[in-house]
């Protein structure tokens, strides 16, 4: 009996072994649907994902070529579900397939161009009605060919996007898909992917026009899921706790967001406003300072944070429309509020300044000829500023004022911010250099600082620079604690906008322009 029992167990184990061996042989005999570099000779490792990628490609073809618009619902829904099952690597492959296999039919375009060129020319200057009637057939052929050519130049991917946008959840899917596309472009900057991104951006600009968006004031009574998203998305000044959130939504504060009907409960962009008695200079005071003033006494609407929540909508101008809409709404609701300004960060200032200082330090170290140094040197510091910095310099530091400035600003610990003597010595040069960075430093004609470019394009002027306006670690890292107020004067918005777009002129107040003025020189003009 004992031997029979062991025999049956051996047979059972043998059967299981055969099944396992057959299953492994099946996996090993299965090949990937696409060339996969992650298999390393073991195709079964990613066979499922490769098959899913092939299925996504087939669903794309099916959706694009299906003529009955009432049928693709199930196909598009399945396409969304299968795409979201892919990891980022396979999503990138799917996007490359979409960009390369669902573009423009170039052979058809070439044929239509040749046909168009072969048509008899139409005399557009003909005034005789008889001539127009005789040429009506040729003119109609021109219009038909032009229509066919326009249709042929629309890529198949755009047809897929338009069909997807008509489905429930389709717009959100496309926004997330473009976010994946933006990520892919960082590592695979292919022409087909750039064209795909451009097409999607153009479609979003149409679908998300201000007329299609809903403005909603966010309050403490909104659904918890929506408030949770505000906490998650806030990027300028992170919300630390529920008390902080309640303060930002309470008395003396406003928070408005743009929503789209096809993405319910999903803010596209939102702006935070503080109602104050004047233009504030410290964000810590706005966020954590004394209780907000009585709304009936407020004279200023201070925009201290604007956040775009969807990475897939990068390049779509929603924030500028939101600011103008909120300004118009606040003027109606609160006639006593006549001043509209921002309290904005200067995210690129320290990066720009440290690069300048590092270049000057390297030049001084490598050049032995003093005349050569004098020719190539950029005077970042004025003589009086150098004297003040030299007085603060430790005797061990022999790099000069420029090297000393680089060392203290590049330190992650920011010891200078706790030294009263250093703070006073740094204030004049940093304010002046920051004014130069905002007003004079350009990239392809536009302001180098992205926040400056956003607001001056929107018609604002640079009102004032605020020393130690943001003393947080983030503020010291980005701009040595400096912040800037951009002011929206309603009567000057259009003129400022056109001056910047047409002549790259940045409107600024006399106080800011005075920071750039050389000692003993005449006053600068009102704009740079």
Secondary structure, 3 states (H helix, E strand, C coil): CHHHHHHHHHHHHHHHHHHHHHHHHHHHHCCCCCCCCCCCCCHHHCHHHHHHHHHHHHHHHHHHHCCCCCCHHHHHHHHHHHHHHCCHHHHHHHHHHHHHHCCCCHHHHHHHHHHHHHCCCCCCCCCCHHHHHHCHHHHHHHHHHHHHHHHHCCCHHHHHHHHHHCCCCHHHHHHHHHHHHHHHHHHCCCHHHHHHHHHHHHHHHHHCCHHHEEEEECCCCCCHHHHHHHHHHCCCCCCCCHHHHHHHHCCCEEEEEEEEHHHCCCCCEEEEEEEECCCCCCHHHHHHCCCCCCHHHCCEEEEEEEEECCHHHCCCCCHHHHHHHHHHHHHHHCCCCCEEEECECCCCHHHHHHHHHHHHHHHHHHCCCHHHHHHHCCCCCCHHHHHHHHHHCCCCCCCHHHHHHHHHHHCCCCHHHHCHHHHHHHHHHHHHHHHHHHHCCEECCEECCHHHHHHHHCCCEEEEEECCCCCCHHHHHHHCCCEEEEECCCCCHHHHHHHHHHHCCCEECHHHHHHCCCCCCCCCCCEC
